[in-house]
Amino acid sequence: MRRKIPPTELLVAFETAARHQSFTRAAEELSLTQSAVCRQIGALEDFLGVQLFNRVKKRVLLSEAGTTYALKVRDLLKLLEGETLSLMAHQGAGGVLELAVIPTFATRWLIPRLADFHAKHPSIILNLTTRAEPFMFTDTPFDAAIHFGDPIWPGAMTEYLFGEEMVPVCTPALLEGAAAISVDDLAKKPLLHHAGRPEAWREWFDVAGLPNVSALRGPRYELFSMLVEAARAGLGVALVPHFFVLSEVASGELIIPHPCLFRSKRAYYLVYPENKAQSASLEVFRAWLHGQAAAYIRDISGGSSASK
């Protein structure tokens, strides 16, 4: 069955003219004559049966339909160009994976492990973009995402990676020389919050045995990376995923003022659209990622002193 797709040269001419709002400037960019661009735009309008430009004296302005179509065509041409460059760069081998990741998870857990992935799979390029909230894969260029939350993502497959243990951290100076403090004393310290998890401190105090404490006071930060930096600056006690602060705790820059750990009911998942399930590059990344997650779970197993 023949596809109803306009010739590529017509789409390129239209996108260029739409971007410049000028047939003359489009012709200069494409190294064509103005009349050639006019013919191509006219041929595209005939193909579509829709007027894409309004001709006003010597000016051209996108019609309402043309404005909407131009945005779609621009995105599709960028996608086609990216796939073409990828194929040319790898001579048909390997590929490019577009991955959406949670910001601090990317910097604290994933990126430090990527040297191993690149060493084992040099033909696959992994591009990372931060996205903190779920999205529709059909509206983005992403092949997969790493998500924290529940295993629910419409139109996508979800695969469990590992759970999360939250720990309080602060500078040694905030404890004034003490190695640890009681839950009651910790409740009197400035509490630093993650904006996306307003109930986290209240849940931690429930587990620690102080359920009625006022745990909502204190400043909020959008990212865990900001929260860690705030704790390092001595602004208060931050409640963060344990693996986000392993290096700071190991160096003594931050300490855990109370040993209670709060295990979140939610977890980290690899998410990908169903139509990507057979992607060879994604399958390679999936296998590697699950191997890394399993190794991480083995490393931390037995280290919890409390859970929920």
Steps between C-alpha positions, in 0.01 A plus 500: 500500500646832393555743787349847481828686563613810308843493334775592745627793292157663523498463879852643529406799288185557705676472838771743388250752363285467813799559726600815311146612408661577164535313169800716411698414815401136466636501147830648622536234772417214260708640211193509277323773310200671656278368221615144574402537865164648395438201273590254777270670753222507239553130425479419872179701538353317198602167651339585835201689364569761768634856475813523715588864434293814460644719227463867599642733236872416496498317835411145596352407838428155632134409510358344815529154344851583377613604849387171651643293214834682511560399863426135422716497186791667683500235774475214250782635285720536810421144599573370150827694486606363841425142400684548171810643668494217753483239226781666306717532812462135595488355150189305592640360826399604848273799534389791714278471804313803630444457874295722732634489855431646843764775549675395821465129422686568178789688661531292817428144382482455124778717356773366734425153357483593132872451435434127540214515249702695243795263539279195437281655231698772319268493197203627701473869584288578804354852512361615836233764556356583840127452546357483851137424415331231286421591139353350184769331293306579182563871558875472559812354333577277801557126465479436875492668840610432855209577727450518876152423624244228441525242218228676301569680173226503231606341174837387633678204657644542851784291644603516866858606571522551877337668796612798701612560858482856632752617759546830686832674435666817625843647566691394814495865612120493520527236776757707689744212541251221567522186287122451507190649661161378617187526289369772734815708457499447123141631486624830643755549221418687176341250262571519126234362265472374143218692333369189328480299823333723758406207726845336511611644836166418662530139379859479628400625846215244507754221439742653753234493772399867516172510306356828623790732428444806280706391200383739228701805605814598315602598146427290192731423208398378157785252449678257731829642374393837644401329823842336532674831436280670760596236754869544412459873553382434855147626442337210678428126488402361160309178439640342185540160330797324658684437173493871415739581788729196522813696409425792735432264790811293423716815500345628824375817334147394592391270781186303572380647833257218574522139374131459412441431131167553329427263212273663245201310365594621152798394291712568192386352170620479144213606276472470122218504243367166381608565142864525615502158665681341203765771469842334498674801656239530772526129576875538551449797732222321690720198569789719613278719720341201673846359562610827660184513710551144621861576596388811688236302691764244600730777619241659727326182620524455875584865558158616613430546868133578457240477230138566431 
